[in-house]
Amino acid sequence: MAKDLEVAIVFADVVGSTQLYDKFGDTKASETVAHCLDVMKDATYQFSGTVIKTIGDEVMSTFNSVDEAMGAAVMMQTRVTAETKETGIPVSIRIGCHYGPVVQEQNDIFGAAVHTANRMTSQAKARQIVISGGTVEHMSPELRKQTRQIDVATVRGRLDEVALYELVWQPEEATSMLPTLEWENRDRRASKLLLNFRDTTIEISDQRKSINMGRADDNDLVVKGNLISRIHAKIEMRRGKFVLVDQSTNGTFLQDVQGNEVFVRRDSTELGGEGTIGLGRAEKAGSTLAIYYKTME
C-alpha cells in the first residue's frame, strides 16, 4: 500500500567508475566500487537512514531529517577519501540531497522530490555535497553556516529554478569560506552589464542573459592565456543581478574600482559597480588580459 512521507533523499555515486575499470582492471575496480557502496550504506545506517536501492555505482537513501542526511553524507565523503588513499586507487564520490514529499510503495519511493535530489547529484562535482535551497531551510542553524550558494539549476517538472547550495565538509575549506552572498535581497536596479576586452564589447541584459568566457574559440568572449581554462567562467543575469560563476582550475580574480579584491574558484559571486576581471590570475587595469566590467541602470 502506498503512503506519503516527507524525507531527505540522498543520492551518492562513484565518480568516473568507467575510467577505474580502464586503468586498474575489472577486479581492482569492482572491489573499489563495492567498497565505496559499502561505505555509503554503512554511513546511512549510522545516521538512522534507510537504503532504498543500489543502482550500479550509486546508492539512494532516505533520512527523517536533513541534519541526519548531512551527517551521513560527510561520513561517506570522509571515509571514501581516507580509505581509498590507503589502497592506492584514488576514487571520489559526489552526493546530492533534497528534502521533500515522496510516495512510498513497498521498498521504493516516487515523486518530484526524487527527481530534484537526483538533479542535485548530477550538478555535484567529485568530493562535493550539493543540496537544494529548500533543503537548507530544514537544517539546524549550526549546519546552515557550513553552506554556500554556488549556482541555480532547472529541474524536470518544475517551472522555477532551484538554488544549488554546497555543504562545505572539509575543515580546511570551512575555515576559509567566503562570506555568504545574499542572493535574494541585493539591490536590483542594474539593468545591464557591459564587458570590454580589447576591441570587443559585450552587453548582458534581458536580451542576452548569459555569456561564457575562456580560451576556447567557441566562447562568447575568447581570452587566450596559459592559466585560462577552455570554458573558464560564465556571467549570468538572474532576477536583475549579475552573477559570475567560475568553472576553472585556476579561478577568477575580481577587483573593483575601490581596490577591493575577490577570488572565486568553482564558486559564484555577484558583480556590481565596475572593475576588472582576471581569468587564472589577477589582472590590473591596463593589462592586456584585463576584462573590464560595469553595471548600468
Contacts in CASP RR format, 6 or more apart in sequence:
PFRMAT RR
TARGET T0000
AUTHOR 0000-0000-0000
METHOD contacts of the structure
MODEL  1
MAKDLEVAIVFADVVGSTQLYDKFGDTKASETVAHCLDVMKDATYQFSGT
VIKTIGDEVMSTFNSVDEAMGAAVMMQTRVTAETKETGIPVSIRIGCHYG
PVVQEQNDIFGAAVHTANRMTSQAKARQIVISGGTVEHMSPELRKQTRQI
DVATVRGRLDEVALYELVWQPEEATSMLPTLEWENRDRRASKLLLNFRDT
TIEISDQRKSINMGRADDNDLVVKGNLISRIHAKIEMRRGKFVLVDQSTN
GTFLQDVQGNEVFVRRDSTELGGEGTIGLGRAEKAGSTLAIYYKTME
1 105 0 8 1.000
2 103 0 8 1.000
2 104 0 8 1.000
2 105 0 8 1.000
3 103 0 8 1.000
3 104 0 8 1.000
4 101 0 8 1.000
4 102 0 8 1.000
4 103 0 8 1.000
4 104 0 8 1.000
5 62 0 8 1.000
5 101 0 8 1.000
5 102 0 8 1.000
5 103 0 8 1.000
5 104 0 8 1.000
5 109 0 8 1.000
6 99 0 8 1.000
6 100 0 8 1.000
6 101 0 8 1.000
6 102 0 8 1.000
7 62 0 8 1.000
7 63 0 8 1.000
7 64 0 8 1.000
7 99 0 8 1.000
7 100 0 8 1.000
7 102 0 8 1.000
7 109 0 8 1.000
8 62 0 8 1.000
8 63 0 8 1.000
8 64 0 8 1.000
8 65 0 8 1.000
8 66 0 8 1.000
8 68 0 8 1.000
8 69 0 8 1.000
8 97 0 8 1.000
8 98 0 8 1.000
8 99 0 8 1.000
8 100 0 8 1.000
8 135 0 8 1.000
8 138 0 8 1.000
9 60 0 8 1.000
9 61 0 8 1.000
9 62 0 8 1.000
9 97 0 8 1.000
9 98 0 8 1.000
9 99 0 8 1.000
9 100 0 8 1.000
9 102 0 8 1.000
9 109 0 8 1.000
9 113 0 8 1.000
9 114 0 8 1.000
9 117 0 8 1.000
10 44 0 8 1.000
10 60 0 8 1.000
10 61 0 8 1.000
10 62 0 8 1.000
10 63 0 8 1.000
10 69 0 8 1.000
10 72 0 8 1.000
10 73 0 8 1.000
10 95 0 8 1.000
10 96 0 8 1.000
10 97 0 8 1.000
10 117 0 8 1.000
11 58 0 8 1.000
11 59 0 8 1.000
11 60 0 8 1.000
11 95 0 8 1.000
11 96 0 8 1.000
11 97 0 8 1.000
11 117 0 8 1.000
11 118 0 8 1.000
11 120 0 8 1.000
11 121 0 8 1.000
12 40 0 8 1.000
12 58 0 8 1.000
12 59 0 8 1.000
12 61 0 8 1.000
12 73 0 8 1.000
12 76 0 8 1.000
12 93 0 8 1.000
12 94 0 8 1.000
12 95 0 8 1.000
12 96 0 8 1.000
12 121 0 8 1.000
13 57 0 8 1.000
13 58 0 8 1.000
13 59 0 8 1.000
13 93 0 8 1.000
13 94 0 8 1.000
13 121 0 8 1.000
14 20 0 8 1.000
14 33 0 8 1.000
14 36 0 8 1.000
14 37 0 8 1.000
14 57 0 8 1.000
14 58 0 8 1.000
14 91 0 8 1.000
14 92 0 8 1.000
14 93 0 8 1.000
15 91 0 8 1.000
15 92 0 8 1.000
15 93 0 8 1.000
15 94 0 8 1.000
15 125 0 8 1.000
15 126 0 8 1.000
16 91 0 8 1.000
17 29 0 8 1.000
17 33 0 8 1.000
17 57 0 8 1.000
17 91 0 8 1.000
20 28 0 8 1.000
20 29 0 8 1.000
20 32 0 8 1.000
20 33 0 8 1.000
20 89 0 8 1.000
20 91 0 8 1.000
21 29 0 8 1.000
21 30 0 8 1.000
23 29 0 8 1.000
24 32 0 8 1.000
24 89 0 8 1.000
28 89 0 8 1.000
29 89 0 8 1.000
32 84 0 8 1.000
32 87 0 8 1.000
32 89 0 8 1.000
32 91 0 8 1.000
33 57 0 8 1.000
33 91 0 8 1.000
35 83 0 8 1.000
35 84 0 8 1.000
35 87 0 8 1.000
36 57 0 8 1.000
36 80 0 8 1.000
36 84 0 8 1.000
36 91 0 8 1.000
36 93 0 8 1.000
37 54 0 8 1.000
37 57 0 8 1.000
37 59 0 8 1.000
39 76 0 8 1.000
39 79 0 8 1.000
39 80 0 8 1.000
39 83 0 8 1.000
40 59 0 8 1.000
40 61 0 8 1.000
40 76 0 8 1.000
40 93 0 8 1.000
41 51 0 8 1.000
41 54 0 8 1.000
41 59 0 8 1.000
41 61 0 8 1.000
43 71 0 8 1.000
43 72 0 8 1.000
43 73 0 8 1.000
43 75 0 8 1.000
43 76 0 8 1.000
43 79 0 8 1.000
44 50 0 8 1.000
44 51 0 8 1.000
44 59 0 8 1.000
44 61 0 8 1.000
44 63 0 8 1.000
44 72 0 8 1.000
45 51 0 8 1.000
46 72 0 8 1.000
46 75 0 8 1.000
47 63 0 8 1.000
47 68 0 8 1.000
47 69 0 8 1.000
47 71 0 8 1.000
47 72 0 8 1.000
47 75 0 8 1.000
48 63 0 8 1.000
48 64 0 8 1.000
48 68 0 8 1.000
49 61 0 8 1.000
49 62 0 8 1.000
49 63 0 8 1.000
49 64 0 8 1.000
49 68 0 8 1.000
49 72 0 8 1.000
50 61 0 8 1.000
50 62 0 8 1.000
50 63 0 8 1.000
51 59 0 8 1.000
51 60 0 8 1.000
51 61 0 8 1.000
52 60 0 8 1.000
52 61 0 8 1.000
52 62 0 8 1.000
52 107 0 8 1.000
52 108 0 8 1.000
52 109 0 8 1.000
53 59 0 8 1.000
53 60 0 8 1.000
53 107 0 8 1.000
53 108 0 8 1.000
54 60 0 8 1.000
58 121 0 8 1.000
61 69 0 8 1.000
61 72 0 8 1.000
62 102 0 8 1.000
62 109 0 8 1.000
63 69 0 8 1.000
63 72 0 8 1.000
65 138 0 8 1.000
66 97 0 8 1.000
66 99 0 8 1.000
66 131 0 8 1.000
66 135 0 8 1.000
66 138 0 8 1.000
66 139 0 8 1.000
66 143 0 8 1.000
67 139 0 8 1.000
67 140 0 8 1.000
67 143 0 8 1.000
69 97 0 8 1.000
69 99 0 8 1.000
70 97 0 8 1.000
70 129 0 8 1.000
70 131 0 8 1.000
70 139 0 8 1.000
70 143 0 8 1.000
70 167 0 8 1.000
73 95 0 8 1.000
73 96 0 8 1.000
73 97 0 8 1.000
73 129 0 8 1.000
73 167 0 8 1.000
73 169 0 8 1.000
74 129 0 8 1.000
74 167 0 8 1.000
74 169 0 8 1.000
76 93 0 8 1.000
76 95 0 8 1.000
77 93 0 8 1.000
77 95 0 8 1.000
77 127 0 8 1.000
77 129 0 8 1.000
77 169 0 8 1.000
78 169 0 8 1.000
80 91 0 8 1.000
80 92 0 8 1.000
80 93 0 8 1.000
81 92 0 8 1.000
81 127 0 8 1.000
84 90 0 8 1.000
84 91 0 8 1.000
92 126 0 8 1.000
92 127 0 8 1.000
93 126 0 8 1.000
93 127 0 8 1.000
94 121 0 8 1.000
94 124 0 8 1.000
94 125 0 8 1.000
94 126 0 8 1.000
94 127 0 8 1.000
94 128 0 8 1.000
94 130 0 8 1.000
95 121 0 8 1.000
95 124 0 8 1.000
95 128 0 8 1.000
95 129 0 8 1.000
95 130 0 8 1.000
96 117 0 8 1.000
96 120 0 8 1.000
96 121 0 8 1.000
96 123 0 8 1.000
96 124 0 8 1.000
96 129 0 8 1.000
96 130 0 8 1.000
96 131 0 8 1.000
97 117 0 8 1.000
97 120 0 8 1.000
97 129 0 8 1.000
97 130 0 8 1.000
97 131 0 8 1.000
97 132 0 8 1.000
97 135 0 8 1.000
98 113 0 8 1.000
98 116 0 8 1.000
98 117 0 8 1.000
98 119 0 8 1.000
98 120 0 8 1.000
98 131 0 8 1.000
98 132 0 8 1.000
98 134 0 8 1.000
98 135 0 8 1.000
99 113 0 8 1.000
99 132 0 8 1.000
99 134 0 8 1.000
99 135 0 8 1.000
99 138 0 8 1.000
100 113 0 8 1.000
100 116 0 8 1.000
101 111 0 8 1.000
101 113 0 8 1.000
102 109 0 8 1.000
102 110 0 8 1.000
102 111 0 8 1.000
102 113 0 8 1.000
102 114 0 8 1.000
103 109 0 8 1.000
103 110 0 8 1.000
103 111 0 8 1.000
104 110 0 8 1.000
112 157 0 8 1.000
112 158 0 8 1.000
115 155 0 8 1.000
115 156 0 8 1.000
115 157 0 8 1.000
116 132 0 8 1.000
116 155 0 8 1.000
116 158 0 8 1.000
116 162 0 8 1.000
117 132 0 8 1.000
119 153 0 8 1.000
119 155 0 8 1.000
119 156 0 8 1.000
119 162 0 8 1.000
120 130 0 8 1.000
120 131 0 8 1.000
120 132 0 8 1.000
120 164 0 8 1.000
121 130 0 8 1.000
123 130 0 8 1.000
123 151 0 8 1.000
123 153 0 8 1.000
123 164 0 8 1.000
124 130 0 8 1.000
125 266 0 8 1.000
127 170 0 8 1.000
128 166 0 8 1.000
129 166 0 8 1.000
129 167 0 8 1.000
129 169 0 8 1.000
130 150 0 8 1.000
130 164 0 8 1.000
130 165 0 8 1.000
130 166 0 8 1.000
130 167 0 8 1.000
131 147 0 8 1.000
131 164 0 8 1.000
131 165 0 8 1.000
131 166 0 8 1.000
131 167 0 8 1.000
132 162 0 8 1.000
132 163 0 8 1.000
132 164 0 8 1.000
132 165 0 8 1.000
133 149 0 8 1.000
133 162 0 8 1.000
133 163 0 8 1.000
133 164 0 8 1.000
133 165 0 8 1.000
134 163 0 8 1.000
135 165 0 8 1.000
136 144 0 8 1.000
136 147 0 8 1.000
136 165 0 8 1.000
139 147 0 8 1.000
143 167 0 8 1.000
146 167 0 8 1.000
146 168 0 8 1.000
146 169 0 8 1.000
146 174 0 8 1.000
146 177 0 8 1.000
147 165 0 8 1.000
147 166 0 8 1.000
147 167 0 8 1.000
147 168 0 8 1.000
147 180 0 8 1.000
148 165 0 8 1.000
148 166 0 8 1.000
148 168 0 8 1.000
148 177 0 8 1.000
148 178 0 8 1.000
148 180 0 8 1.000
148 181 0 8 1.000
148 267 0 8 1.000
149 163 0 8 1.000
149 164 0 8 1.000
149 165 0 8 1.000
149 180 0 8 1.000
149 181 0 8 1.000
149 183 0 8 1.000
149 268 0 8 1.000
150 164 0 8 1.000
150 165 0 8 1.000
150 166 0 8 1.000
150 245 0 8 1.000
150 266 0 8 1.000
150 267 0 8 1.000
150 268 0 8 1.000
151 163 0 8 1.000
151 164 0 8 1.000
151 245 0 8 1.000
151 268 0 8 1.000
152 161 0 8 1.000
152 162 0 8 1.000
152 163 0 8 1.000
152 164 0 8 1.000
152 238 0 8 1.000
153 161 0 8 1.000
153 162 0 8 1.000
153 164 0 8 1.000
154 161 0 8 1.000
154 162 0 8 1.000
155 162 0 8 1.000
163 183 0 8 1.000
168 174 0 8 1.000
168 177 0 8 1.000
178 262 0 8 1.000
178 264 0 8 1.000
178 267 0 8 1.000
178 269 0 8 1.000
181 268 0 8 1.000
181 269 0 8 1.000
181 270 0 8 1.000
183 241 0 8 1.000
183 270 0 8 1.000
186 241 0 8 1.000
186 270 0 8 1.000
188 239 0 8 1.000
188 240 0 8 1.000
188 241 0 8 1.000
189 297 0 8 1.000
190 240 0 8 1.000
190 241 0 8 1.000
190 242 0 8 1.000
190 272 0 8 1.000
190 273 0 8 1.000
190 295 0 8 1.000
190 296 0 8 1.000
190 297 0 8 1.000
191 205 0 8 1.000
191 206 0 8 1.000
191 240 0 8 1.000
191 296 0 8 1.000
191 297 0 8 1.000
192 203 0 8 1.000
192 204 0 8 1.000
192 205 0 8 1.000
192 295 0 8 1.000
192 296 0 8 1.000
193 203 0 8 1.000
193 204 0 8 1.000
193 205 0 8 1.000
193 235 0 8 1.000
193 237 0 8 1.000
193 242 0 8 1.000
193 271 0 8 1.000
193 293 0 8 1.000
193 294 0 8 1.000
193 295 0 8 1.000
193 296 0 8 1.000
194 201 0 8 1.000
194 202 0 8 1.000
194 203 0 8 1.000
194 204 0 8 1.000
194 293 0 8 1.000
194 294 0 8 1.000
194 296 0 8 1.000
195 201 0 8 1.000
195 202 0 8 1.000
195 203 0 8 1.000
195 204 0 8 1.000
195 211 0 8 1.000
195 221 0 8 1.000
195 235 0 8 1.000
195 277 0 8 1.000
195 291 0 8 1.000
195 292 0 8 1.000
195 293 0 8 1.000
196 291 0 8 1.000
196 292 0 8 1.000
196 293 0 8 1.000
196 294 0 8 1.000
197 221 0 8 1.000
197 223 0 8 1.000
197 290 0 8 1.000
197 291 0 8 1.000
197 292 0 8 1.000
198 288 0 8 1.000
200 221 0 8 1.000
202 208 0 8 1.000
202 211 0 8 1.000
202 220 0 8 1.000
202 221 0 8 1.000
204 210 0 8 1.000
204 211 0 8 1.000
204 235 0 8 1.000
204 236 0 8 1.000
204 237 0 8 1.000
204 242 0 8 1.000
205 237 0 8 1.000
206 237 0 8 1.000
209 236 0 8 1.000
209 237 0 8 1.000
210 234 0 8 1.000
210 235 0 8 1.000
210 236 0 8 1.000
210 237 0 8 1.000
211 219 0 8 1.000
211 220 0 8 1.000
211 221 0 8 1.000
211 234 0 8 1.000
211 235 0 8 1.000
212 219 0 8 1.000
212 220 0 8 1.000
212 221 0 8 1.000
212 231 0 8 1.000
212 233 0 8 1.000
212 234 0 8 1.000
213 219 0 8 1.000
213 220 0 8 1.000
213 221 0 8 1.000
213 223 0 8 1.000
213 232 0 8 1.000
213 233 0 8 1.000
213 234 0 8 1.000
213 235 0 8 1.000
213 277 0 8 1.000
213 279 0 8 1.000
213 291 0 8 1.000
214 221 0 8 1.000
214 222 0 8 1.000
214 223 0 8 1.000
214 228 0 8 1.000
214 229 0 8 1.000
214 230 0 8 1.000
214 231 0 8 1.000
214 232 0 8 1.000
214 233 0 8 1.000
214 279 0 8 1.000
215 222 0 8 1.000
215 223 0 8 1.000
215 224 0 8 1.000
215 225 0 8 1.000
215 228 0 8 1.000
215 229 0 8 1.000
215 230 0 8 1.000
215 232 0 8 1.000
216 222 0 8 1.000
216 230 0 8 1.000
216 231 0 8 1.000
219 231 0 8 1.000
219 232 0 8 1.000
221 291 0 8 1.000
223 232 0 8 1.000
223 279 0 8 1.000
223 289 0 8 1.000
223 291 0 8 1.000
225 279 0 8 1.000
225 289 0 8 1.000
227 250 0 8 1.000
227 279 0 8 1.000
227 280 0 8 1.000
227 281 0 8 1.000
228 248 0 8 1.000
228 250 0 8 1.000
228 279 0 8 1.000
228 280 0 8 1.000
229 247 0 8 1.000
229 248 0 8 1.000
229 249 0 8 1.000
229 250 0 8 1.000
229 279 0 8 1.000
229 280 0 8 1.000
231 247 0 8 1.000
232 246 0 8 1.000
232 247 0 8 1.000
232 248 0 8 1.000
232 251 0 8 1.000
232 252 0 8 1.000
232 279 0 8 1.000
232 280 0 8 1.000
233 244 0 8 1.000
233 245 0 8 1.000
233 246 0 8 1.000
233 247 0 8 1.000
233 248 0 8 1.000
233 251 0 8 1.000
233 252 0 8 1.000
233 264 0 8 1.000
233 277 0 8 1.000
233 279 0 8 1.000
234 244 0 8 1.000
234 245 0 8 1.000
234 247 0 8 1.000
235 242 0 8 1.000
235 243 0 8 1.000
235 244 0 8 1.000
235 245 0 8 1.000
235 271 0 8 1.000
235 293 0 8 1.000
236 242 0 8 1.000
236 243 0 8 1.000
236 245 0 8 1.000
237 243 0 8 1.000
241 270 0 8 1.000
242 270 0 8 1.000
242 271 0 8 1.000
242 272 0 8 1.000
242 295 0 8 1.000
243 268 0 8 1.000
243 269 0 8 1.000
243 270 0 8 1.000
243 271 0 8 1.000
244 252 0 8 1.000
244 254 0 8 1.000
244 264 0 8 1.000
244 268 0 8 1.000
244 269 0 8 1.000
244 270 0 8 1.000
244 271 0 8 1.000
244 277 0 8 1.000
245 267 0 8 1.000
245 268 0 8 1.000
246 252 0 8 1.000
246 264 0 8 1.000
246 265 0 8 1.000
246 266 0 8 1.000
246 267 0 8 1.000
246 268 0 8 1.000
247 266 0 8 1.000
248 265 0 8 1.000
248 266 0 8 1.000
248 279 0 8 1.000
248 280 0 8 1.000
250 265 0 8 1.000
250 279 0 8 1.000
250 280 0 8 1.000
250 281 0 8 1.000
251 263 0 8 1.000
251 264 0 8 1.000
251 265 0 8 1.000
251 266 0 8 1.000
251 279 0 8 1.000
251 280 0 8 1.000
252 263 0 8 1.000
252 264 0 8 1.000
252 265 0 8 1.000
252 277 0 8 1.000
252 278 0 8 1.000
252 279 0 8 1.000
252 280 0 8 1.000
253 261 0 8 1.000
253 262 0 8 1.000
253 263 0 8 1.000
253 264 0 8 1.000
253 277 0 8 1.000
253 278 0 8 1.000
253 280 0 8 1.000
253 281 0 8 1.000
253 282 0 8 1.000
253 283 0 8 1.000
254 261 0 8 1.000
254 262 0 8 1.000
254 263 0 8 1.000
254 264 0 8 1.000
254 269 0 8 1.000
254 271 0 8 1.000
254 275 0 8 1.000
254 276 0 8 1.000
254 277 0 8 1.000
254 278 0 8 1.000
255 261 0 8 1.000
255 262 0 8 1.000
255 275 0 8 1.000
255 276 0 8 1.000
255 282 0 8 1.000
255 284 0 8 1.000
256 272 0 8 1.000
256 273 0 8 1.000
256 274 0 8 1.000
256 275 0 8 1.000
257 273 0 8 1.000
257 274 0 8 1.000
257 275 0 8 1.000
261 282 0 8 1.000
262 269 0 8 1.000
271 293 0 8 1.000
271 295 0 8 1.000
272 293 0 8 1.000
272 295 0 8 1.000
273 293 0 8 1.000
273 294 0 8 1.000
273 295 0 8 1.000
274 292 0 8 1.000
274 293 0 8 1.000
274 294 0 8 1.000
274 295 0 8 1.000
275 285 0 8 1.000
275 292 0 8 1.000
275 293 0 8 1.000
275 294 0 8 1.000
276 283 0 8 1.000
276 284 0 8 1.000
276 285 0 8 1.000
276 287 0 8 1.000
276 290 0 8 1.000
276 291 0 8 1.000
276 292 0 8 1.000
276 293 0 8 1.000
277 283 0 8 1.000
277 290 0 8 1.000
277 291 0 8 1.000
277 292 0 8 1.000
277 293 0 8 1.000
278 289 0 8 1.000
278 290 0 8 1.000
278 291 0 8 1.000
279 289 0 8 1.000
279 291 0 8 1.000
283 289 0 8 1.000
283 290 0 8 1.000
283 291 0 8 1.000
284 290 0 8 1.000
285 292 0 8 1.000
END
